[in-house]
Amino acid sequence: MNLLGDMELAKIIVVTSGKGGVGKTTSSAAIGTGIALKGHKTVIIDFDVGLRNLDLIMGCERRVVYDFVNVINKEATLSQTLIKDKRTKNLFILPASQTRDKDALTIEGVQEVLEELSKEFDYIICDSPAGIEKGAQMALYFADAAIVVTNPEVSSVRDSDRILGILQSKSKRAEDGKAPIEEHLLLTRYHPGRVASGEMLSVSDVEDILAIPLLGVIPESEAVLKASNQGTPVILDTESEAGLAYMDAVDRLMGEERPLRFLEIQKKGFIKRLLGG
Amino acid sequence: MGIFDYFKSKSAPSSASVAKDRLQIIVAHERSKRHQPDYLPQMQQEIIDVIRKYVNIGSEDVQIQLDNTDDCSVLELNVTLPEQN
């Protein structure tokens, strides 16, 4: 795959948000799976030390033997620790540790693991913990690109702006004076009906405030909970709007043009719209 | 635009537009503070303490702002003194 061999390094993408519960892990699982489906060797790393959840969303919780911290502490090798996804080719998961030791991850340790993964993988997806503390900063420090997961809701938008500030000042790229981290806005839990009735911030409202390029809009969908119940990334549910919207986002991430969809309210709203409701 | 929009415009703005306005203000405010040096809050407090030795002012009577232009930074200090009786 890599004609240049080890010279070509993996692209490191952090999925972050500041606020919790906006869909970071759901998005990491979906986007990581989508990239792997496109034939790129991909690993998703769970950075949420103490609150491991990516394994559940990916449906591999019973196959976790070793974890990220074991690798950093040299208690296990990467190949012993990486979990190969059973459904999707080219896809691997590196689970977080359940230790309560907040300092289990070190910059040097993370760097070493990323460098080793970089030799073998095309894409490394870092699923960030919530917050703006050390754990979140560790997840974004080595990133080349960031997907900022945001809900159309005041606290989420504000926290996304704070995390953008951190991406621009506390990342390795910022410290080394290199090209800044590519920023992508992923708007999740979007409800076109509520936007139309003026109860929810619209895509363009959020774009105006955060002023970063839009990667995709994922509509609020029952398929997301159903997928997490079953431990399947929602992107594999090609019947669902959320799954298709994630696939569009992955296509855009790979540089393809995809029009936005699922932003209109259902047809039954036509009369209502005519009357300005 | 529906015919009911005419009536709607007279009532309160939608909650989404209130949200947008509030966010724009707070985000602009927080962005302006983002590039402040860490010592600024403490310096502000010490300046207030010095002025208080001579004049009775509250901490909200002192506005400190640091503006960065291309190659120089301007520290703007704005003190509102109480009316003299």
Interface residues (C-beta under 8 A of the other chain):
Chain A: E153 V154 V157 R158 D161 R162 G165 S169 V195 S197 G198 E199 M200 L201 S202 D205 D208 I209 L210 R273 L274 L275 G276 G277
Chain B: M1 G2 I3 F4 D5 K8 S14 S15 A16 S17 A19 K20 R22 L23 Q24 I26 V27 E30 R31 R34
